[in-house]
Amino acid sequence: MFDSNYIKIFTGSFIEVQRIISDLKKVDIIPVVKDQTESARLAGFGGGIVPGFQEVYIHKDELDKAVEIVENINASLKP
């Protein structure tokens, strides 16, 4: 099993991910974004499992602060 110091905190559309990235950077958290569809396209394999969706990863040491930011964004988007 692969052990990483990064953990996925969000999966969503490009627009949602951009908002999360912006808010994370405001508190000095630099996320890693994984876009399987774009990676597959660049490699010549076609689309990914869910086209247009990206995953946001952050370092485990920043998890508490990052989860709070994602929860605040999700709460603000609910009607």
N, C-alpha and C positions, 0 to 999 in steps of 0.2 A: 504494500500500500504506500502511496506517495504521501509524504508528510510535508506540509507547507506552513509557512508563517502567515499566509493570507487566507481570509475567509470571505465567502460570498455573503453580501448583505442585501442584495436587491437584484431582481430580474424584471426588466420592463422595456418599454418602448424607448426609442432614441431620445425623444423629448423629455420623458421622465428621468432618464439617466443623466441628461445634460443638466437638469435642475439639481439633481442630487450631487453631481460632480461640483457644480458651482458652490453649493452650500458647504460641501465638505472642504473645499479649498479655502473658504473663508475662515475656517478654524484650523488651517494648516494640516489637513489630512489629504494626502495625495492618493487617490484611488487608482486601481488598475481596472480597465474596462475590457471585457472579452466579448467579441462579436463573432460568433461562430459562422453566421451567414456570410459576413464579409471575408473572413479568413478562408472559407470554402470557395468563395467566388474568386478570390485572388489566386488560389491554388489550382483553379480550373475544375473544381468538383461540383459546381452548382450551389444551390442554397443549403442552409442549415435546417435544423429541426423546426424551429419557429422563426420564420423570416422577420427581420425588423426588430428582434428582441436582443438586448444586450445584458450582460451580467456585470455587476459592480463588486469588486473585491477590495478589501482594505486589510492592513496589517492587524493581526490579532491584538496587539497592544492598544489599538485605537478603537476597538469594538464598541465599548460602552458609549463613547461620544458619537460615533457614527450611527449607531442604532437609534439614538435619540433624535438625530437629525432626520433620518428616514421616517421615523414615526411621526414627527412634526409635519413633514411634507405630506405624508399620506393623510393625516388628520385634516390638513388645510384643503385638500382636494375633495374631500367627501362633502356631499350636499347637505 
